[in-house]
Amino acid sequence: MLLELSVLFFSSLIIGYSGALMPGPVLIVTINEAAKGLKSGFYVSVGHAFLELILVILLTLGLAEILSLKPIVALIGLLGGAFLSWMAYNILKGTLRRKISLSFNVKPDNHKMSSMVLGIFTSLFNPFWLIWWVSVGAIFLLNSLKFGIMGVMAFYFGHILADLSWYGSVSFAMARGKNFISDKAYRTILTLCGSILIFFSVFFIKSGLEALL
């Protein structure tokens, strides 16, 4: 059984990295929040992991079929698009007005949401995250249930280790970025990130409308 649990853990870890390494909303928000300090950026991934813990519990109880219903997918797509548009607005406003700096006493934007809560909402309103969990994640979870609670834990911890280690590394690099990245270069990176968020928001709203219609 130990061998099977090890295979499950490392398989989950590898699949987790394949998703975490791809540019997406959580990575962009992590980069943005890391300007406040190492902990702020890292807490985005903690919020992300906390939400996934809740989802694993719900999927274990059989919620996968409900989450795959078109009205639910449509709602998440529309709300997700609106939320990402709001994030893009805050990022681009800060960069265009040159109010964003790598100095820790300058906040990247004016939102009052904590980094951990931001990590939860960024994940929750990302349709790709939901699609992954009701497809690949659900399959992994079903396989892990063959080994009881130990199997579920092996799957979950393998998955979140990929997220925490990757986003934590990004957060550390960005938080220490003031030592080797100029504010101009940093604002250029965030401008690109904000522009990408606009693309995500449009795509998510489009997918939500298609599911609704």
C-alpha positions, 0 to 999 in steps of 0.5 A: 500500500505504501508504494501505491500511496507514493505513486499517487502522491508523486503523480499528483505532484507532477500533474499539479506542477503542470497546472501551476507552472502555466500562466494564469490568474493565481500566478498573476495575483501572486506576483502582484501581491508579493510587492507587499512582501513575501508573506502577502504573496505566499498567502495567495497560495495558502488561500488557494490551497484552503479552497481546494481542501474544501473542494476535495471534501465536497467532491468526496461527498459527491458534489462533482455532478452538481458543479458540472451543470451548465447553469453553475458553469455559466454563473461562475464564468460570468462572475469570474470574468467580472472579478478578473476585470476588476483585478485588471483595472486595479493593476493597470491603473496602478502601473499607468499612474506609476503608483506601483513600486517594489518598495514595501511601503507602496501597495500595488493597488487599493483593494482591501481584500486580504491576500489569502481571501484574494487567493480563494476568490481568484481560484473560485472564479476561475472556470479553468480551475473548476473544469480541472477539478471536475475532470482530472481532479475528480478522477484522481480523487476517485482513485485515491478513495480506493485507499481510504483517507490515506489515499485522499491525503496523499493526493491532496498534499501532493497537489498543494505541494506543487502549488505552494512550492511554485507560488512560494518561489515566485513570491520570494523572487518578487518580494526580493525583486527590488534588489535586482529589478527596477521599478520600471521593469516591474511595472512593465511586468505587471502591465503585461499581467494586467493585459493578460487578465483582460484576456482571461476576463473576456474569455471567461465571460464568453464561456459563461454566456455560451454555457448560459445560452 
